[in-house]
């Protein structure tokens, strides 16, 4: 029935019927999202913030069709289905991990004080993993103290080191940490509230200043980086129809995604991610010189290079991405918390697509591997990579 609705929506992508189908499909996605999966909840948050709400507002104010929304929904459904077994596991006390977590909090605060807060960005995902492993199930007082330590690091970073850019990543850390805390104390989270409130609140962050929040209007917010990428991505099919297929360009994006961790100093000819590549191809020189990058949402880059064929390649990428997500979840000894490494960037995946996701997750992944190897005896005495059935 859902696929029939999506097909109808693709044939009639504008008007009140399309709006009704979009609303029904969004409700359905919310129903199948696993409430106790950080991967699902953070992905749903990204879908709500960068796909659903922008689709509604861009249609209402600017008449943008719902085609991109329906196509993105297809890819999203596959990813949700393939990661459906990443449900959070019960928390249990680990004394050694608590001391390790507190030590790393002090280390991060010291970096901020010394003016090296940029290094903290690569540590946040691992810090969230340690925080989650330090929780004890339904122990509100203990878990509140642990979460407060993380919150102190976050506030110090946000006030003294954060440049104001990368809001999707930065706010995502706090929301993910809060989500894990809620799981640990048995707090029931409404999926739709969790998904919609941050997206609506994004209109307050147009100044990129936590101390100067201001709401102008939803119409004005359409030109903010939370709502504008949907409209931009919706125009990419028209650009494709003018240019045709670019298989070489798409292959470069795959190469960038897989080898993003290789420094450009070592590999000068490494392809650029789609956001900057598009700037180089189509935008003004001063934006290229400034390192400007555009966001294409979950499947926009696929459509830019391959047109509607890009919908099928996006399904392949979603299936490929689900493999490391499930792998991280099944690292024995981390109690399912390894998946938080990717949960922290699920919003980026929906906002900027595969290249933005790989670029944002590369440094945290490297730090995770290094710290996991160095500290594995504190985390678990014996770690095996196993697939659980």
RARANOR-V953450 format. One record per backbone hydrogen bond with DSSP energy under -0.5 kcal/mol. NH is the residue of the N-H (numbers start at 1). CO is the residue of the C=O. Records with the same first field share a line. If there is no record, write none. Layout:
NH=CO / CO
This chain:
5=1
6=2
7=3
8=4
9=5
10=6
11=7
12=8
19=15
20=16
21=17
22=18
23=19
24=20
25=21
26=22
27=23
28=24
29=25
30=26
31=27
32=28
33=29
35=33
37=34
41=37
42=38
43=39
44=40
45=41
46=42
47=43
48=44
49=45
50=46
51=47
52=47
53=48
55=51
56=52
57=53
58=54
59=55
60=56
61=57
62=58
63=59
64=58
66=13
70=66
71=67
72=68
73=69
74=70
75=71
76=72
77=73
78=74
79=75
80=76
81=77
82=78
83=79
84=81
86=83
88=36
89=335
98=94
99=95
100=96
101=97
102=98
103=99
104=100
105=101
106=102
107=103
108=104
109=105
110=106
111=107
112=108
113=109
114=110
115=112
116=111
119=116
120=117
121=117 / 118
122=119
123=120
124=120
127=123
128=124
129=125
130=126
131=127
132=128
133=129
134=130 / 131
135=131 / 132
137=91
138=184
139=136
140=138
143=139
144=140
145=141
146=142
147=143
148=144
149=145
150=146
151=147
152=148
153=149
154=150
155=151
156=152
157=153
158=154
159=155
160=156
161=157
162=157
170=166
171=167
172=168
173=169
174=170
175=171
176=172
177=173
178=174
179=175
180=176
181=177
182=178
183=179
184=180
185=181
186=183
187=182
190=188
191=189
194=190
195=191
196=192
197=193
198=194
199=195
200=196
201=197
202=198
203=200
204=201
205=202
206=203
208=205
212=209
214=204
216=214
221=217
222=218 / 219
223=220
224=221
227=221 / 224
228=224
231=227
232=228
233=229
234=230
235=231 / 232
236=233
239=235
240=236
241=237
242=238
243=239
244=240
246=305
250=246
251=247
252=248
253=249
254=250
255=251
256=252
257=253
258=254
259=255
262=259
266=263
267=263
270=267
277=273
278=274
279=275
280=276
281=277
282=278
283=278 / 279
287=284
288=284
289=285
290=286
291=288
292=287
294=275
297=351
298=350
300=296
303=299
304=300
305=301
306=302
307=303
309=306
310=307
311=308
312=308 / 309
313=309
314=310
315=311
316=312
317=313
318=314
319=315
320=316
321=317
322=318
323=319 / 320
324=320
325=321
326=322
327=323
328=324
329=325
330=326
331=328
332=330 / 384
334=331
336=331
337=334
339=336
340=337
341=338
342=339
343=339
344=340
345=342
346=343
349=345
350=346
351=347
352=348
353=348 / 349
356=352
357=353
358=354
359=355
360=356
361=357
362=358
363=359
364=360
365=361
366=362
367=363
368=364
369=365
370=366
371=367
372=368
373=369
374=370
375=371
376=372
378=375
379=375
380=376
386=330 / 384
388=386
